[in-house]
Amino acid sequence: MSQQKELVRISNLKKHFPMKKSSIFSKEQLYVKANDGITLSIREGETFGLVGESGCGKSTLGRVLLQLYPQTQGNTVYYGKSIYEVKPAYVTTILKKLNANVTKYKKALSASQEHLEDENHKTHDEEKKNFNVLARLAGGLMFSSDLSAVSKILLEQYTIGCKVAELYVKSNGEISSEIKTLEVQMDEIASRIATMKQSLSNEADFERAEAEYDTGLDLTLLSKSELRLLRQDIQIIFQDPYSSLNPKLTVGQIISEALTAHNVYPKGSHELEDYVLSIMDKCGLDKYFLHRYSHQFSGGQRQRIGIARALALKPKFIVCDEAVSALDVSIQSQIINLLQDLKEQENLTYLFITHDLSVVKYISDRIGVMYLGNMVELANSEDIFKNPAHPYTQALMNAIPTTDINNRELHILEGDIPSPINPPKGCKFHTRCEFACDVCKQVNPRWREIEDGHFVACHKTDPEMSENF
């Protein structure tokens, strides 16, 4: 799994919902901190399971990742398409103003240097995001003394790269003589850029910036029209199959709506109908369902319609937001098996959000555990069930119902999740943790790797904090 290519990477993702003030005289603006600094990556072709109690921010993370909710802070980078294929406006804007952007960043970073260790300092968060955006586009070149020359060569590379991507699409992947000519020019530019970077390799922070360089798409910087085009690649299966389907549309219209909106097929054409029927067949829906309405189906059938709608555009990434939680157990197994089969057939990548640990163990390659807006543990599915390291993960495992009443006692995690408006200081789980000590109440645990691919945020697993336990 470690060799798989990244498809989505999120860094310090935050989503805070503003609360309505109780009075016009209230000065303080309160926020519901649904996601409060999440960093993780989802690999191509995997199913990433996301678990946690209700209200911990799982569904919000899925929707923010797809930009259905705008992010408060952080970066979300998508690697299913490059900047050359989508041609986002932000790339040209940033590269044209590279000189001003880098100068502004350096001044702000210098001014806030004394606050860099303060995790709650908003200026630091913003400057870190600005650094990441500039570094992804310019890499170590952002430390050049001649930023106008850097801006010129990067704009030239971007323009030619976009042209090559456009010609590839028009020629259906065939390499024409024009593409070969442009690729030679790209190689020449790459050689010039490599020479420039070599001369800057001794600059402070060069390696850090160069490590950030890539051509992925920053979803947080895309316009609404650019995001709309990208919906072909990223889709969602909503939690409630009863409210997520338009009752005024037939099954055929629900599935074909996105296809006509993206001009994949002409509206009312035979090609469209044939394609919709083929998608329905893949999802276990009979052909005669085509002209029926959603209220005429059971919950399992409605969820299949939702899956067919998500698959219609042939996406690369699908967020499954508790896609089986509203269904009976027998229907759940059918839908899960369907999702597994479709993943293999279409080479899909899933973010599978659920609170059912039995389901997530069966379907997931890796599992992330969330608590009160933060990720507390992440590991391969087998490792996290065999060796849960965080006390919250252990509590979730111990709460799984079992028929083995002789050798194992069912442990229920007591207490409620604290308010996301005013979360506790230090480790957010310390109010319910049996191992909590004074340091847990004051210091936020660091996110660290305890084994290969196994990450956890807990003082108890941190060797530097062992003396406190």
C-alpha atoms as one frame of an Amber mdcrd trajectory, in Angstrom:
protein
   0.000   0.000   0.000   2.872   2.402   0.740   3.867   2.423  -2.930   0.471
   3.686  -4.097   0.202   7.126  -5.606  -1.499   9.843  -3.572  -4.887  10.934
  -4.898  -5.902  13.462  -2.233  -3.793  15.242   0.368  -5.216  17.522   3.023
  -3.017  19.656   5.275  -4.153  21.351   8.496  -7.778  21.287   7.342 -10.102
  23.368   9.508 -13.819  23.993   9.209 -15.375  26.334  11.760 -19.060  27.223
  11.542 -19.919  30.668  12.988 -22.575  30.682  15.705 -25.391  33.193  15.744
 -24.738  35.805  18.436 -27.131  35.677  21.361 -27.317  39.465  21.412 -26.389
  42.364  19.163 -24.219  43.573  22.045 -22.161  40.386  22.162 -18.576  41.074
  21.142 -17.201  37.549  20.962 -17.934  35.482  17.847 -18.224  31.796  18.716
 -17.538  28.958  16.269 -18.415  25.274  16.085 -15.009  23.690  15.412 -16.210
  20.720  13.347 -12.754  20.028  11.874  -9.832  21.478  13.769  -6.551  20.773
  11.997  -6.610  17.472  10.100  -3.697  16.256   7.982  -3.843  13.024   5.988
  -3.533  11.582   2.492  -5.748   9.165   0.573  -4.019   6.862  -1.903  -5.185
   5.948  -5.362  -7.249   2.760  -5.467  -7.684   2.363  -1.703 -10.683   2.519
   0.607  -9.913   4.886   3.470 -12.257   4.247   6.402 -13.159   7.115   8.728
 -14.753   6.260  12.080 -15.796   8.047  15.243 -18.799   8.880  17.362 -21.700
  10.902  16.003 -20.848  14.604  16.017 -17.066  14.183  15.745 -16.909  15.845
  12.302 -16.691  12.858   9.927 -19.405  13.946   7.480 -18.191  17.542   7.608
 -14.690  16.390   6.624 -16.082  14.509   3.614 -18.070  17.517   2.424 -15.252
  19.993   3.029 -12.867  17.721   1.137 -15.194  17.986  -1.898 -15.581  21.740
  -1.251 -19.324  21.428  -0.669 -18.453  23.437   2.437 -15.683  26.048   2.017
 -12.624  25.449   4.184 -11.836  27.823   7.015  -8.111  27.049   6.779  -5.747
  24.521   5.257  -5.002  23.028   1.837  -6.744  20.244  -0.071  -4.729  19.033
  -3.071  -6.179  16.650  -5.655  -3.807  14.630  -7.872  -6.331  12.954 -10.171
  -5.769  15.783 -12.654  -2.813  18.134 -13.045  -2.940  21.914 -13.271  -2.197
  21.556 -16.985  -5.400  19.588 -17.595  -7.745  21.885 -15.661  -5.958  25.212
 -16.320  -7.116  26.922 -13.098  -6.986  30.703 -13.034  -5.177  30.834  -9.673
  -1.955  29.443 -11.196  -1.574  32.287 -13.694  -2.558  34.872 -11.078   0.009
  33.660  -8.540   2.831  33.224 -11.075   2.293  36.685 -12.583   2.512  38.240
  -9.112   5.215  35.891  -7.876   7.554  38.716  -6.878   4.925  40.464  -4.738
   3.596  37.214  -3.279   6.999  35.910  -2.174   8.039  39.293  -0.748   4.772
  39.552   1.188   5.162  36.005   2.480   8.736  36.536   3.679   7.834  39.776
   5.485   4.820  38.236   7.190   6.770  35.117   8.147   9.543  37.226   9.631
   7.036  39.347  11.590   5.326  36.274  13.064   8.507  34.283  13.715   8.133
  34.565  17.480   4.694  32.935  17.272   5.656  29.921  15.166   5.405  27.519
  18.095   1.918  28.761  19.048  -0.474  26.297  17.422  -3.433  28.668  17.877
  -1.805  31.616  16.136  -3.878  32.396  13.031  -1.125  34.382  11.299   1.158
  31.367  11.370  -1.580  29.158   9.875  -2.202  31.613   7.050   1.480  32.075
   6.262   2.011  28.311   6.263  -0.793  27.973   3.726   0.688  30.767   1.582
   4.092  29.072   1.743   2.593  25.750   0.628   0.744  27.315  -2.323   3.828
  29.200  -3.540   6.110  26.197  -2.990   3.812  23.872  -4.957   4.023  26.188
  -7.967   7.600  27.463  -7.730   9.404  24.981  -5.494  12.820  26.186  -4.393
  12.784  28.882  -7.110  10.791  31.100  -4.743  14.118  31.901  -3.031  15.706
  33.264  -6.223  16.948  36.883  -6.247  15.493  37.361  -9.761  11.819  36.514
  -9.256  10.776  38.199 -12.509  12.865  35.667 -14.458  11.384  32.840 -12.367
   7.872  34.106 -13.048   8.572  34.279 -16.786   9.975  30.770 -17.142   7.256
  29.174 -14.965   4.511  30.916 -16.950   6.130  29.670 -20.156   6.242  26.126
 -18.782   2.616  26.344 -17.636   1.356  27.698 -20.978   3.091  24.967 -22.990
   2.016  22.271 -20.515  -1.638  23.344 -20.846  -1.330  23.266 -24.631   0.115
  19.744 -24.573  -2.695  18.525 -22.288  -5.309  20.101 -24.575  -3.815  18.479
 -27.684  -3.715  15.074 -25.948  -7.449  15.320 -25.298  -8.235  16.370 -28.877
  -6.107  13.579 -30.353  -7.493  10.914 -27.953  -4.024  10.251 -26.568  -2.215
   9.980 -29.912   1.129  11.791 -30.076   1.141  14.185 -33.017   4.138  16.060
 -34.421   2.899  19.247 -32.725   2.843  17.495 -29.354   6.377  16.180 -29.917
   7.606  19.709 -30.704   5.995  21.124 -27.567   7.401  18.295 -25.436  10.905
  19.117 -26.673  10.313  22.717 -25.559   9.092  21.444 -22.171  12.288  19.414
 -21.770  14.397  22.480 -22.565  12.507  24.551 -19.989  12.848  21.766 -17.400
  16.607  21.738 -18.000  16.830  25.511 -17.486  14.751  25.259 -14.297  16.994
  22.465 -12.975  20.051  24.679 -13.520  18.391  27.558 -11.639  17.474  25.269
  -8.750  21.005  23.893  -8.553  22.329  27.419  -7.976  19.830  27.908  -5.103
  20.345  24.562  -3.380  22.298  26.126  -0.490  19.580  28.658   0.363  17.835
  28.355   3.723  14.479  26.549   3.460  15.230  25.550  -0.158  14.816  21.824
   0.532  11.598  22.440   2.434  10.103  24.427  -0.449  11.364  22.002  -3.084
   9.756  19.085  -1.246   6.384  20.851  -1.583   6.642  21.278  -5.375   4.000
  19.415  -7.390   1.404  19.968 -10.096  -1.644  18.873  -8.105  -4.825  20.944
  -7.940  -5.513  23.003  -4.832  -9.290  22.608  -4.539  -9.535  25.506  -2.093
  -8.359  27.947  -4.781 -10.620  26.796  -7.635 -13.524  28.935  -8.795 -17.082
  27.583  -8.784 -16.979  26.945 -12.529 -13.648  25.090 -12.238 -14.981  22.990
  -9.363 -18.083  22.209 -11.418 -15.901  20.738 -14.173 -13.995  18.707 -11.601
 -17.220  17.117 -10.320 -16.724  14.499 -13.022 -13.770  13.238 -10.993 -15.050
  13.594  -7.422 -18.495  12.444  -6.305 -20.420  11.669  -3.116 -22.947   9.057
  -2.003 -25.103  10.749   0.609 -26.073   9.192   3.921 -29.864   9.335   3.591
 -31.248   7.564   0.495 -34.698   8.996   1.243 -33.872  12.721   1.161 -30.935
  12.751  -1.293 -33.000  11.813  -4.374 -35.219  14.353  -6.154 -38.816  13.027
  -5.842 -39.851  14.887  -9.013 -37.410  12.989 -11.240 -37.492   9.423 -12.496
 -34.547   7.086 -11.950 -33.379   7.673 -15.523 -33.508  11.450 -15.068 -31.665
  11.291 -11.716 -28.796   9.286 -13.201 -28.631  11.188 -16.515 -28.884  14.694
 -15.019 -25.129  15.085 -14.492 -24.333  13.454 -17.855 -26.307  16.082 -19.776
 -25.057  18.923 -17.550 -21.449  18.002 -18.396 -22.276  17.455 -22.083 -21.202
  13.815 -21.966 -24.302  12.789 -23.959 -27.040  14.857 -25.681 -30.266  15.041
 -23.718 -32.865  12.514 -24.916 -30.428  10.595 -27.114 -30.402   6.814 -27.503
 -26.718   6.789 -26.484 -27.649   8.423 -23.164 -30.399   5.908 -22.453 -28.183
   2.953 -23.318 -25.430   4.259 -21.036 -27.851   4.872 -18.139 -29.211   1.338
 -18.509 -25.679  -0.075 -18.412 -24.923   1.865 -15.190 -28.187   0.638 -13.671
 -27.275  -2.926 -14.557 -23.871  -2.578 -12.860 -25.614  -1.330  -9.717 -28.169
  -4.132  -9.635 -31.152  -2.098 -10.862 -33.569  -3.664 -13.346 -34.184  -1.923
 -16.677 -37.890  -1.382 -16.025 -36.961   0.904 -13.076 -35.894   3.555 -15.593
 -39.180   5.483 -15.599 -40.139   4.976 -11.969 -39.860   7.574  -9.190 -37.753
   7.289  -6.044 -40.740   6.929  -3.667 -41.584   3.621  -5.360 -38.389   1.951
  -4.075 -37.095   0.482  -0.835 -34.151   1.957   1.077 -31.644  -0.468  -0.443
 -32.877   0.219  -3.964 -32.708   3.977  -3.373 -29.131   3.646  -2.188 -28.310
   1.751  -5.381 -29.799   4.666  -7.337 -27.541   7.041  -5.391 -24.532   4.867
  -6.193 -25.509   4.746  -9.891 -25.799   8.540  -9.925 -22.331   8.894  -8.396
 -20.823   6.409 -10.867 -22.434   7.887 -13.982 -19.635  10.383 -14.628 -16.908
   7.737 -14.135 -15.290   9.467 -11.146 -11.927   8.586  -9.642 -12.819   9.448
  -6.054 -16.090   8.918  -4.142 -16.971   9.993  -0.622 -19.339   7.382   0.875
 -20.986   9.324   3.688 -22.430   6.571   5.904 -23.797   5.016   2.734 -25.161
   1.918   4.519 -26.078   3.233   7.991 -29.785   3.750   7.155 -30.223   0.237
   5.734 -31.106  -3.148   7.182 -28.180  -5.487   7.893 -28.989  -7.811   4.980
 -29.227  -4.860   2.587 -26.013  -3.385   4.034 -24.060  -6.470   2.985 -25.463
  -6.233  -0.571 -24.489  -2.551  -0.891 -21.010  -3.135   0.583 -20.371  -6.031
  -1.798 -21.606  -3.840  -4.656 -19.191  -1.052  -3.670 -16.337  -3.563  -3.478
 -17.132  -4.987  -6.918 -17.421  -1.530  -8.487 -14.116  -0.496  -6.913 -12.354
  -3.384  -8.631 -14.113  -2.869 -11.974 -13.731   0.918 -12.168 -10.484   1.378
 -10.164 -12.262   3.674  -7.693 -10.961   5.312  -4.536 -13.297   5.625  -1.541
 -13.433   7.715   1.593 -15.789   5.468   3.560 -17.354   7.336   6.491 -19.132
   5.216   9.088 -19.605   4.600  12.810 -19.917   0.837  12.329 -16.543  -0.722
  13.137 -17.539  -4.135  11.787 -18.316  -2.628   8.380 -15.182  -0.501   8.218
 -12.970  -3.477   9.097 -14.373  -5.440   6.174 -14.195  -2.770   3.489 -11.212
  -0.538   4.406  -7.516  -0.705   3.563  -6.607   1.993   6.084  -8.660   3.455
   8.932  -8.588   6.901  10.534 -10.197   7.498  13.937 -11.654  10.950  14.631
 -12.531  12.566  17.929 -13.982  16.050  18.359 -12.714  17.374  15.029  -9.228
  15.837  15.190  -7.605  12.671  13.900  -6.345  10.649  16.873  -5.135   7.464
  15.145  -4.450   6.200  11.619  -3.201   2.781  10.520  -3.803  -0.162   8.233
  -7.122  -1.867   8.931  -5.489  -5.028  10.272  -3.056  -3.121  12.512  -5.641
  -0.851  14.072  -7.838  -3.786  15.086  -4.911  -5.910  16.254  -3.040  -3.156
  18.116  -5.140  -0.023  18.823  -2.798   2.524  20.419  -5.041   5.454  21.368
  -7.292   5.033  24.435 -10.268   6.275  22.408  -9.670   3.661  19.701  -9.334
   1.011  22.406 -12.626   2.147  23.920 -14.349   1.892  20.534 -12.987  -1.623
  20.041 -14.102  -2.696  23.517 -17.607  -1.414  22.829 -18.120  -3.729  19.833
 -20.888  -6.228  20.748 -19.687  -9.819  20.935 -21.191 -13.268  21.503 -18.150
 -14.352  23.519 -19.673 -13.600  26.930 -17.299 -15.883  28.865 -13.958 -14.348
  27.967 -14.792 -10.760  27.257 -16.796  -8.113  29.067 -18.490  -5.352  27.097
 -17.013  -1.946  28.047 -19.058   1.150  27.284 -17.245   4.472  26.974 -18.825
   6.776  29.533 -19.513  10.465  29.176 -20.385  12.631  26.206 -18.200  14.369
  23.644 -17.362  17.887  24.941 -18.767  20.875  23.116 -17.001  21.594  19.789
 -17.673  25.288  20.488 -15.384  25.298  23.508 -13.246  22.129  23.398 -11.084
  21.288  26.426  -7.483  22.433  26.560  -4.712  19.936  25.884  -5.808  16.495
  24.699  -9.500  16.733  23.842 -10.104  13.187  25.042  -8.710  13.694  28.549
 -12.178  14.347  30.045 -13.152  10.720  29.258  -9.780   8.947  29.324  -8.899
   6.560  32.160  -5.161   7.209  31.645  -5.353  11.033  31.670  -2.762  12.884
  33.779  -1.875  16.524  34.316   0.107  16.869  31.094  -2.911  15.629  29.093
  -4.954  18.515  30.479  -2.435  21.157  29.415  -0.455  19.991  26.350  -1.901
  18.947  23.001  -0.349  15.567  21.999   1.783  15.528  18.872   0.885  13.456
  15.790   3.645  10.880  15.477   4.409   7.587  13.744   4.818   4.752  16.263
   5.189   1.994  13.655   5.451   1.888   9.875   2.250   3.571   8.666   0.724
   3.687  12.180   0.152   7.232  13.460  -1.297   8.287  16.797  -1.770  11.470
  18.833  -1.443  10.416  22.473   0.996  11.314  25.264   0.864   7.750  26.596
   2.533   6.408  23.411   5.113   9.215  23.296   8.520   8.195  24.775   9.211
  11.819  25.700   6.107  11.839  27.912   6.469   8.344  29.434   7.643   9.701
  32.800   4.198  11.244  33.335   2.430   7.850  33.307
